[in-house]
Amino acid sequence: MSEVILEALGIEFTYPDGTRALKGVSLRIFKGKKIAILGPNGAGKTTLFLHFNGILRPDRGKIRFNGQDVSYKHASLLDLRKNVGLVFQDPDTQLFAGNVFQEISFGPLNLGLSKQEVWRRVEEAISATEIEGLKDKPTHFLSYGQKKRVALAAILAMQPRVLICDEPTAWLDSRQALRIVDLFQKINQQGVTIIFSTHDVDLAYSWADYIFIMKEGAVIGEGVPEEIFKDEALLKEAELNKPWLLDVAQFLKKKGYLAERAPLPKTKEELLRSLAGADIACSNNRLRAVP
């Protein structure tokens, strides 16, 4: 059975202005999984992430990391944030150093590591995010997409066990977004648990292992992508559209172009292979019918 690495137990939280952001949120994140959290603006996704990282403390309930209740003492929070890295939606809220190298090295330096280890981690993070040409550039001169990658590299240099990203592909063009998703895939293959929030149902459907749906501070649904996106009532309540791949596959099954029991494709490539297989099967049937 998979190990639970991060857990929320009945989390309640209200902001000082009276906004009740989380209403008894309970969920479990399993080690090594790719998790998507969907929901409209104001659903509580970012607030939940700030609890996972220890930036916010719940009014009621508990956060657990690796089976232990989170303690809000200084040393415990440092350890939590070393293991649970959070990349904010807007990189400008995260970047503060004069240049890219200083930004990425800040976290490892504060772990008390040797200069050699800090340098190694920084170089690895720069290589992983493909920003070698930006190492000496001032952070405020970077493009939005470059800032996103630098913010991600700064967290990766801490070598977290859990990587949390708030809307990682927001405001990126399709090429930049694909590079980020490919990077997440490589990071996950190294054993890092990845959690991200998104409004992109196509990304969540094709990439995530498991999905949580939030609305108005509560979890209103959870499950594997195929289950979540076939639940018409849940999608309507969460104000979510169905992924185009699922829409097309269900249409093709209805028209008889795909077998009713054929597995639902998770990627465009899987859909094309299914169509090619169906076309070959039809051709063979026609051949057998010729006297």
C-alpha positions as CSV (number, residue, x, y, z in Angstrom):
1,M,0.0,0.0,0.0
2,S,1.3,3.5,-0.9
3,E,2.6,5.7,1.8
4,V,0.8,8.9,2.7
5,I,3.3,11.8,2.7
6,L,1.1,14.8,3.2
7,E,-2.3,15.0,4.9
8,A,-4.9,17.6,5.8
9,L,-7.3,16.6,8.7
10,G,-10.4,18.8,9.1
11,I,-8.7,22.1,8.2
12,E,-10.6,25.2,9.1
13,F,-9.2,28.7,8.3
14,T,-10.6,32.2,8.3
15,Y,-8.6,35.3,7.2
16,P,-8.5,38.4,9.4
17,D,-11.1,40.1,7.2
18,G,-13.6,37.4,8.0
19,T,-13.3,35.4,4.8
20,R,-13.8,31.7,5.6
21,A,-11.3,30.2,3.2
22,L,-11.2,26.5,4.3
23,K,-14.2,24.6,5.7
24,G,-13.2,21.2,7.2
25,V,-10.8,20.2,4.4
26,S,-9.5,16.6,4.7
27,L,-7.4,14.9,2.0
28,R,-4.4,12.6,1.7
29,I,-1.5,12.8,-0.7
30,F,0.3,9.6,-1.5
31,K,4.1,9.5,-2.0
32,G,5.3,9.8,-5.5
33,K,2.0,10.7,-7.1
34,K,1.1,13.5,-9.4
35,I,-1.9,15.4,-7.9
36,A,-4.0,18.1,-9.5
37,I,-6.4,20.3,-7.5
38,L,-9.1,22.0,-9.5
39,G,-11.7,24.5,-8.7
40,P,-12.9,28.0,-9.5
41,N,-11.3,31.1,-8.1
42,G,-11.9,31.5,-4.4
43,A,-12.1,27.7,-3.9
44,G,-9.3,27.7,-1.3
45,K,-6.6,26.0,-3.4
46,T,-3.9,28.6,-2.6
47,T,-4.9,28.8,1.1
48,L,-4.5,25.0,1.3
49,F,-1.1,25.2,-0.2
50,L,0.0,27.8,2.3
51,H,-1.0,25.4,5.0
52,F,0.9,22.5,3.5
53,N,4.0,24.6,3.5
54,G,3.4,25.9,7.1
55,I,3.1,29.5,6.0
56,L,-0.5,29.5,7.4
57,R,-1.6,27.7,10.6
58,P,-5.1,26.3,10.7
59,D,-7.7,27.6,13.1
60,R,-8.8,24.0,13.6
61,G,-7.6,20.7,12.3
62,K,-4.1,19.3,11.5
63,I,-1.5,19.1,8.8
64,R,0.6,16.0,8.8
65,F,3.8,15.4,6.9
66,N,5.3,11.9,6.6
67,G,3.0,10.7,9.3
68,Q,3.8,13.4,11.9
69,D,1.7,16.3,13.0
70,V,3.2,19.6,11.8
71,S,4.8,21.6,14.6
72,Y,4.9,25.3,14.2
73,K,8.1,25.8,16.1
74,H,10.9,27.5,14.1
75,A,13.1,24.5,13.6
76,S,10.2,22.2,12.6
77,L,8.9,24.8,10.1
78,L,12.4,25.0,8.5
79,D,12.5,21.2,8.2
80,L,8.9,21.2,6.7
81,R,9.8,23.9,4.1
82,K,12.9,22.1,3.2
83,N,10.8,19.0,2.3
84,V,7.7,20.7,1.0
85,G,8.6,23.3,-1.6
86,L,6.0,25.8,-2.8
87,V,6.2,27.7,-6.1
88,F,3.8,30.6,-6.1
89,Q,1.6,31.5,-9.1
90,D,3.2,34.9,-9.6
91,P,7.0,34.5,-9.6
92,D,7.4,38.2,-8.7
93,T,6.1,37.4,-5.2
94,Q,8.8,34.9,-4.8
95,L,11.9,36.3,-6.4
96,F,14.0,38.9,-4.5
97,A,17.7,38.4,-5.1
98,G,19.8,40.5,-7.4
99,N,20.5,37.8,-10.0
100,V,19.5,34.3,-10.9
101,F,22.4,32.5,-9.2
102,Q,21.9,34.4,-6.0
103,E,18.2,33.5,-6.1
104,I,18.7,29.8,-6.5
105,S,21.5,29.5,-4.0
106,F,19.7,31.3,-1.2
107,G,17.7,28.3,0.0
108,P,20.6,25.8,0.1
109,L,22.9,28.4,1.8
110,N,20.3,28.7,4.6
111,L,20.4,24.9,5.1
112,G,23.9,25.3,6.3
113,L,25.4,23.3,3.4
114,S,29.0,23.6,2.2
115,K,29.8,25.9,-0.6
116,Q,30.6,22.9,-2.8
117,E,27.2,21.3,-2.1
118,V,25.4,24.6,-2.7
119,W,27.1,25.0,-6.0
120,R,26.3,21.5,-7.0
121,R,22.6,21.9,-6.2
122,V,22.4,25.2,-8.0
123,E,24.0,23.8,-11.1
124,E,21.7,20.8,-11.1
125,A,18.6,23.0,-10.7
126,I,19.8,25.3,-13.5
127,S,20.4,22.4,-15.7
128,A,17.0,20.8,-14.9
129,T,15.1,24.0,-15.7
130,E,17.2,24.7,-18.8
131,I,18.2,28.3,-17.7
132,E,21.9,28.0,-18.1
133,G,22.0,31.3,-20.1
134,L,20.3,33.2,-17.3
135,K,22.7,32.4,-14.4
136,D,24.2,35.9,-14.1
137,K,21.2,37.9,-15.3
138,P,19.3,40.3,-12.9
139,T,16.0,38.7,-12.0
140,H,14.0,41.8,-12.7
141,F,15.1,41.8,-16.4
142,L,13.7,38.3,-17.0
143,S,10.5,37.5,-19.0
144,Y,7.5,36.1,-17.1
145,G,8.2,32.6,-18.4
146,Q,11.9,32.9,-17.4
147,K,10.9,34.0,-13.9
148,K,8.6,31.0,-13.6
149,R,11.5,28.7,-14.3
150,V,13.9,30.5,-12.0
151,A,11.3,30.3,-9.1
152,L,11.0,26.6,-9.8
153,A,14.8,26.1,-9.9
154,A,15.1,27.9,-6.5
155,I,12.7,25.4,-4.9
156,L,14.4,22.4,-6.7
157,A,17.8,23.4,-5.3
158,M,16.3,22.6,-1.8
159,Q,15.7,19.1,-3.1
160,P,12.1,18.8,-1.6
161,R,10.3,15.5,-1.3
162,V,7.0,17.3,-2.3
163,L,6.8,20.0,-4.9
164,I,3.7,22.2,-4.8
165,C,3.0,24.6,-7.7
166,D,0.1,27.1,-7.8
167,E,-1.1,27.5,-11.4
168,P,2.3,26.6,-12.9
169,T,1.3,27.1,-16.5
170,A,-0.8,30.2,-16.0
171,W,0.0,33.0,-18.5
172,L,2.6,30.9,-20.3
173,D,2.4,30.2,-24.1
174,S,1.8,26.6,-25.2
175,R,5.5,25.9,-25.8
176,Q,6.6,27.2,-22.4
177,A,3.7,25.3,-20.7
178,L,4.8,22.1,-22.4
179,R,8.4,22.6,-21.2
180,I,7.1,23.0,-17.6
181,V,5.0,19.9,-17.8
182,D,7.9,17.9,-19.3
183,L,10.1,19.1,-16.4
184,F,7.4,18.0,-13.9
185,Q,7.4,14.6,-15.4
186,K,11.2,14.2,-15.0
187,I,11.1,15.5,-11.4
188,N,8.3,13.0,-10.6
189,Q,10.2,10.1,-12.1
190,Q,12.9,10.9,-9.5
191,G,10.5,10.1,-6.8
192,V,9.2,13.7,-6.0
193,T,5.5,14.0,-5.2
194,I,4.0,16.8,-7.3
195,I,0.9,18.8,-6.4
196,F,-0.4,21.6,-8.6
197,S,-3.5,23.7,-8.9
198,T,-4.8,24.5,-12.4
199,H,-7.8,25.7,-14.3
200,D,-6.6,23.6,-17.3
201,V,-8.8,20.5,-17.3
202,D,-7.0,19.0,-20.3
203,L,-3.7,19.1,-18.4
204,A,-5.2,17.7,-15.2
205,Y,-6.9,14.8,-17.2
206,S,-3.9,13.8,-19.2
207,W,-1.1,14.3,-16.6
208,A,-2.5,13.7,-13.0
209,D,-2.7,10.4,-11.3
210,Y,-5.4,11.7,-8.9
211,I,-7.6,14.8,-8.8
212,F,-9.2,16.8,-6.0
213,I,-12.1,19.2,-6.7
214,M,-12.5,22.2,-4.4
215,K,-15.3,24.8,-4.2
216,E,-15.9,27.5,-1.6
217,G,-13.3,26.2,0.8
218,A,-14.3,22.5,0.7
219,V,-13.4,19.3,-1.2
220,I,-16.4,18.3,-3.2
221,G,-15.0,15.5,-5.2
222,E,-11.9,13.3,-5.6
223,G,-10.8,10.4,-7.7
224,V,-8.8,9.3,-10.7
225,P,-9.2,11.5,-13.8
226,E,-11.4,9.1,-15.7
227,E,-13.9,9.0,-12.8
228,I,-13.8,12.7,-12.1
229,F,-14.5,13.9,-15.6
230,K,-17.3,11.4,-16.3
231,D,-19.2,12.8,-13.3
232,E,-21.4,15.3,-15.1
233,A,-23.1,16.5,-11.9
234,L,-19.7,17.2,-10.2
235,L,-18.4,19.0,-13.2
236,K,-21.4,21.3,-13.2
237,E,-21.2,22.0,-9.5
238,A,-17.5,22.8,-9.8
239,E,-18.0,24.9,-13.0
240,L,-15.6,22.8,-15.0
241,N,-15.6,21.7,-18.6
242,K,-14.9,18.2,-19.8
243,P,-11.5,17.7,-21.3
244,W,-11.5,17.7,-25.1
245,L,-9.9,14.2,-25.3
246,L,-12.6,12.7,-23.2
247,D,-15.3,14.5,-25.2
248,V,-13.9,13.3,-28.5
249,A,-13.4,9.7,-27.3
250,Q,-17.0,9.4,-26.0
251,F,-18.3,10.8,-29.3
252,L,-16.3,8.3,-31.2
253,K,-17.5,5.4,-29.0
254,K,-21.1,6.6,-29.5
255,K,-20.6,6.6,-33.3
256,G,-19.0,3.2,-33.3
257,Y,-15.5,4.3,-34.3
258,L,-14.0,3.1,-31.0
259,A,-15.0,0.0,-29.2
260,E,-17.3,0.7,-26.2
261,R,-15.0,-1.2,-23.8
262,A,-11.8,0.4,-25.2
263,P,-9.8,2.3,-22.5
264,L,-10.2,6.1,-22.6
265,P,-7.2,7.8,-24.1
266,K,-5.2,10.1,-21.8
267,T,-3.2,11.7,-24.5
268,K,-3.6,12.7,-28.2
269,E,-1.1,10.0,-29.1
270,E,-3.2,7.3,-27.3
271,L,-6.3,8.5,-29.1
272,L,-4.5,8.4,-32.5
273,R,-3.2,4.8,-31.8
274,S,-6.8,3.7,-30.8
275,L,-8.2,5.1,-34.0
276,A,-5.4,3.5,-36.1
277,G,-6.1,0.2,-34.3
278,A,-9.9,0.5,-35.0
279,D,-9.2,1.3,-38.6
280,I,-7.0,-1.8,-39.0
281,A,-9.6,-4.0,-37.3
282,C,-12.3,-2.7,-39.7
283,S,-10.0,-3.4,-42.7
284,N,-9.4,-6.9,-41.6
285,N,-13.2,-7.5,-41.1
286,R,-13.8,-6.2,-44.6
287,L,-11.1,-8.6,-46.0
288,R,-12.6,-11.6,-44.2
289,A,-16.0,-10.7,-45.6
290,V,-14.8,-10.8,-49.2
291,P,-15.7,-14.3,-50.8
